[in-house]
Amino acid sequence: MLSRRNFIAGSAGLISAAAVSGRAQAAAIPEAPTMASTAMQPPIPPSQGQEYQPTVTLNGWTLPWRMNGDWKEFHLVAEPVVREIAPGMRANLWGYNGQTPGPTIEGVEGDKVRIFVTNKLPEKTTVHWHGLLLPNGMDGVGGLTQPHIPVGKTFVYEFVLKNSGTFMYHPHSDEMVQMAMGMMGMFIVHPKNPNFRRVDRDFVFIMSAYQFDPGTALPKVAEMLDFNIWTWNARVFPGIDVLPVRLGDRVRVRMANLTMTAHPIHLHGYHFAVSSTDGGWVPESAQWPETTIDVPVGATRAFDVVADAPGDWAFHCHKSHHTMNAMGHNVVNLIGAPQRSLTKAVSSVAPGVMAMGTDGMGMMGEMQMPLPFNTLPMMTGTGQFGPIEMGGMFTVMKVREGLAPNDYKDPGPYKNPPGMVAHEVNVAEAGEPPRQPDASEAPAMDMPGMDMPGMGHGGHQGHH
């Protein structure tokens, strides 16, 4: 639900980030909306000024604004928040206006924007407008370009949106802690020309990563490498919204990465190209076809695609451990190891113990095992054909005929045409296929310097 907070301009908390023209027009601080829902909210079409196709934010929303003269005014509130990562897990994080990530800010190239920032955190903060070209005193680097925003105070940033594209906002004050606690959001600037690379649907999300010990709700902010919750808009599968798309739509997906590693983002069923970065639009003559786009740390990427193939198309990070939840990274590989005798011995002191991993870990996608409080299963999700066995950075682009232009409801599972689903072959009727020789009959592998029974030598002599 959207609610409102009011802040009065005459309060002692109002401080300007820098002296800029137009400041005297700020007769009152605008209301600060807040959002409780984790569902993707409908886009906010422009009520006046330049027309554009508004964005929709996965599991998020767009920050409303008001016009004050020729200034577009927004109000961000930095504050502690509780975020549902997925059903079964909630996290104590920091964010803006009730959520992490904060609401998406939208504007148009040439807009004059005035953004009030109220600090309700337990420590000072700032806001850096990542990728936007603006005056130095509005860049948001605490101590360098502005004073830090003290606890309980409100600063105002004022600048003109000089360049269109896909940008971010995040603190430059105690950055390691504040970003690790979830303080980030997207800033979209639409082209002044509404026909420039126009799309029918425009999706937005930002990537963040966390390390939670089992049963806890507070991330370990000093973690640098060993994360176990990989999120899109602070959600993991199966809690990430799907991307409903009408067949034939021209679609843009904007992605930002504020984790500690790059993410190769892969969409099944399509070829596409990077259309923009946080440095601007990529000329069409400089684009090349891709199926996977690597999004570097501290950067944004957007791709455009024509949705001409109906279906439920997987959309995910291609680092396999990023599509799992709550995964321990020190697990011994037990594939092929006989565990029956061990299970029998251990069950005498721990009744109900279960040996796992001998045949792989896919069984975890089907099992409903007890979990520690506030902890997600490593692999989860169910589709029309069984367990999906995913988590983390995974969702689905659902391309359908007949969706209304602003219909973003989940259309349900795709109904494949008859005979167009992979199926089991009746081997009794088809006959056993021919096989290559058994491994015992195959040539031995040559490993120089290793004297192992059954392995020949000499096949790689002279190689270095």
N, C-alpha and C positions, 0 to 999 in steps of 0.2 A: 504494500500500500504506500502511496505517496503522501507524505505529510509535510508540514511547513514549519520552519523556525523563523522567527523574526528577530532582527538585530537593528537597533536604532543608531542612526549616524552620529548622534550627539554623544555617544558613549565614549569613555576615555580610551577604549580599545582601538579606535580607528587611527591607523598610522599609514602613511603612504610609503610604498616601496621606493619611490623616487619622485622628484618633482617633474610633472609632465603637464602639458597643456590639456585643458578639459577637466582637470581634477575638481575644480569648483562646481562642476555640473553634478557631481555625485551628491545629490541632496539627501539621499538615504541609502543605506545598504540593502540590497535586494534580499528577499526571502531565501532561505537555504533549504531546498527540498531534501528529503531523505527517502531511501528505498529499503523495504524489508524483504521483498520477494526476490528469489534467486532465478526466476523465470525471465526469459528474454522479453523485454517490454516493446510495445509497438513503436515504430519510428515517429519522430516529431517532425511533421512537414513544416516548412517555413510559413509563418503567418503573414509576413510582409517582407519586402526586399527581394533579393535575387532568388529565383526558383532553383531547386536542386533535388536530387534523389537522396533523401535522408538515409543515414546508416542505421543498422540494427546491431546491437552488441550481444554476443552470446552470453546468456545468463546475466545480462546487465541492462543498462538503460542510458538514455541521453539526458544531460543536464539541461533543464529549462532555463530560459533567459528572459530578460525584459529589455525593452528599448527605453533609453533615457536620452532624449535628443537624438543625436546620430551615433550614440554609443550603445553597443550590445553588452549588457551587464550579466555576469554570472556570480555565484557565491559558492565556494568550496569550504567545507568544514573538515579539517584534519582531526581525526578522533579514533579512539579504540572501537573496534567492531567485532562482532561474532559472525563468522562466515560458515555456512554449511558447505563443506567440500564436496560431499555427496551424501545421499541418505545414509545415516549411520555414523557420520563423523562431522563434528563442528570444531572450528578452530578459533582461538582468541588471537586476533590480528589487529593491525592498524590500517586505516583506510580513509576514505572521504565520503561524507554524506551518508553514513550508515553501512557502507559496503567496501570491500576490496575485490577487484580494483574499483577505483572511483568511477563516477559516471563519465561517459564519453562527452567531450565538449565538441560542438560543431559550429563552424562559421564558414564564411565565404571570403575568398580572396578580396582584399580591399576593405573588409570590415574593420571598424574601430572597436576593440574589445576592452572591457574593464572587468577584471576578475578579482573579487574580494576573497581573501583566504583567512579564515578564523582558525586559530590553533587551540584545539581542545585535547591535545596530547599531553602527557606528563613531562615533555621536554620541548625545547625550541625546535623550529623547523623552518623550511623554505619550500618554494616550488620552482623547479627548473622546467622550462618549456622546450623540451628536447626536439631539435630540428627546426624550430621556428626562427626566422630572421627578425631580430628585434633590437631595441636599444640595449646597450651593455648593462645599464642599471636595472633592467627588467629581466635579466637572465636567470636570476634565482640562485646564485651560488653564495651561500652564507659566508659572511666575513670578507668576501672578495668583491662582489657586486652589490651587496646590500647587507644591512644588519639582519641577523636571525630574527624570526618572528617569535617573540617570547610567548610563554604559556598564557592563554587567556586573551591574547591580543589579536587584532585584525589588521592585515596589510592589504594594500590594493596594488594590482599590476595593471598597467595601461599600455597598449601597443596596437599597431596596425598589422593586420594579417597580410604580409607582403607576398607570401608564397603559398600555393595550394599543395596539398599532399597529405601524407599519413605520418602523424607525429605522436609524441607522448608527453606526459608530464610526470614528474617524480621529484623527491626532495634532493637537495644538495646540502644536507645538514644531518650529521650523524648518519651518513648515507648507508653504510653497511647494515646498521640496525633497522633503520626506517624502511628501506627497500626490502630487507629480509622479513619484515613484519607485514609487507603487502602494500606499501604506499606507492601507488602508481595508477595511471589511467591513460586513456587515448585522447588525442586531440586531432580532429579531422577538419581540414580546410578544403572546401569545395572550390573548383575553378570558377572564375568570374563569368566565363562563357559556359552556360548550362549545357551546351551541346558538345563540349570537349570531352571525348571518351565517355559519353553518357552510358550508364548501366541501369538495369532494371531492379537489381538487388545488390545491396552493398553491406557486407558483413564485416564485423570488427571483433578482434579479441587480442588479449595480451598474455604472454606466457610468464609464469612465475614458478618457482620450485621451493620446496620446504623439506626440512628434516624433522620428523616427529618421532619420539620414542613411543612404543606401543602404549595405549591407554592414556596418552597425554593430549593436551589441546593447545600447547604453546610451542611454537617452532624454536629450534636451536639456531639462534641468529648468527652464531660464530661459525656455522658449518660452511665450508668452502666447496666441497666436492661430493660428499656422500649423501646426496639427497634421496628421499624415498617417496615423495609426493610431487608429481610433475603435473602442473595444472595449466588449463586454458581458462582465463578469467577466474582464477582461484576455484576451479571446479575440476573434477576428474570423472572419467567414464565410470559408471553410466549416468553421472550427473550433468554432463555437458549437453547443452541444447543441440539438437540436430539443425541442419541448414536446409529448410524447405525451399525448393526452387521450382518454378514453373518451366515446363519443357519449352525450349526456345529462348528463355531469358538470357540476357547478357549479364553475367554475375561478376562482382568484384569481391575478393576476400582480402582484408587488410590484417596483417599479423605483426605483432611487436614482441620482442624478446628481452626480458629483464631477468633471465636466469643467469647461471654462471657457465653455460655452455651453449654451443650452437645447436640448432634443431633442423634436421632435414624433413620438411613437411611435405607429405605425399598424398595426392588425391588419386584414387583409383578411377579408371574409366575415361580419363581425359588427358589431353595435352594442352599446355597453356604456357604463358610467358610472364615474367616479372614485368609489371606495368609501371611500378614506382617504388622508390625507396624513401627513407627519411631525408634524402638529399634532393628529391624531386622526381619528376616523371621521366621514365626511360623512353627515348625516341623509339618509335616502332621499327625504324631501320636498325636499331641496336639490340632488338629483342631476339631471343632464340627459343625454340620449343623445349619444354621441360615436362616431366611428370613429378619431379621432386624439387623443392626450392629450399636451399639452406638459408636459415635466418640467423645471422650472426648475433653475438651478445651486444646488447645496447643498440639495436637497429630495428628498423621496420622493413617489411616487404609486402607488396600487394601484387596479386595476380588477377588477370581477367580471363574469363572462360565463357564460351557460349554453351549453354546447357542443352545439348542436342541428343543426349543419350539417356533415356529414362532408366531409373533403377535406384537402388540403395547403395551408394558408393562410399566405401570406407575412406576416412580422411583422418590422418594421424601423423605423428612424429615417427620417423623410420628408425630411430634408435630403440631397439626392442625393449630395453629396460625402462624406457620412458612411457611405454604403454602397459605398465603394471603399477599396482598400488602397494604401499607399505611393504616393499620388498627388502629383505635382509640381503646384504651383498657378500656375506661370508659363509654361504651355504655350500656344503660339500657336494660335489657331483657324485650321485650314487647310481647313475644309470648303469644297469647290468649287474649291480652288486646284489648277491643273495642276502635277504634280510629276514627270512622266515625264522631262522634259529634265534636271531637277535630279538625279534619281536616276541617270540615265545618266552625268552629269558626275562626281558624287560617287563612284560605284562604281569609277571608275578608280583612285581612291586608297584607297577603303574597300570592297573587294569584299564583296558580300552585304548591302550597305545596303538598307533597305526604306523606301519612302515610306509614311507613315501619316497618318491624319487627314483625308484628302481626302473620304472617304465616311462620316465619323463614326468612332467609336472602338469600335464593337461587335465588330470583328474581334479585339480583344484578348482577348475572352472565349473565343475558340476557339484562339488561337495558343499554341504551346508554345515560347516564345522563351527563350534563356538569360537569367538574371537575376543580378545581383550576389549574392554570398554573403549568406545570412541576410536575404533580401529577398523579399517576397510580390508576386505579380502584382496589378495594379491591379483587374482584374475576373476572377473565377474562379467555379468551381462548376459542376457538371453535374447536370441533372435528367433525368427520363425522356424529355423531348422535346428535349433539347439543352443548350447553354450557358445558365446562369442569369445570368451577367454581373453578379455582385454581389461584395461584399466588406464589410468593416467591420461595422456594426451591422445584421445581417440574419440571420434564421433562419426556421424554419417551425413553426407549430402544426399538428400532425397529429392530426386528429379521426377516430377509428375506432370501429366497433362491436366489442364483445367483448373489450376490453382488461381485464385483471385490475385490481383496485383499486390495487395498488402496482406496476404494471408500467410502467416508464419506459424500456423499450427502444425504439429507433427501429423503427417498424412497416414501414418501407420506403415506396416510392411508392404513392400512392393510385390505385386502379383505378376510373376514372370509368365510369359507366354507358354503355352503347352509345349513340353519337350525341350525347354530352354533352361533346365537346371541340371547340373552335374548329378549323375546317379550311378548306382552300383551296377556292375556288369555281372551277368549270370555266367560264371566261369564254367559251370557244368555244361551249359549249352554252347558257349563260345570256344571251349577247349583251353587247356593250360597253355599259356604263352611260353615260347622258348626262352631259356635262361642262359646267361653266360656261365662259364665254368665256376665251380665253387672256389672260394678263396684258397683252399688248400691246393688247388690245381693251378692257381694263377702264379705268374712270375713273382719271385720274392723281391721285396723292397730292399734296395741297397742303401745303407746308412753308414758312411765312412766313419771309422773309429769306434764302431759299436759291434762287438762280437756277440751275436745273439743266435741261439739255435734256430735253424730253419731259414736263416736269412743269408743270401749270397753276398759276395763282395766283388768289387771291381767295376760296377756299372758306372760309377762317377769318378773314376780315377782321373787325376789331372785337373778336376774342377776346383775352383777356389771361390 
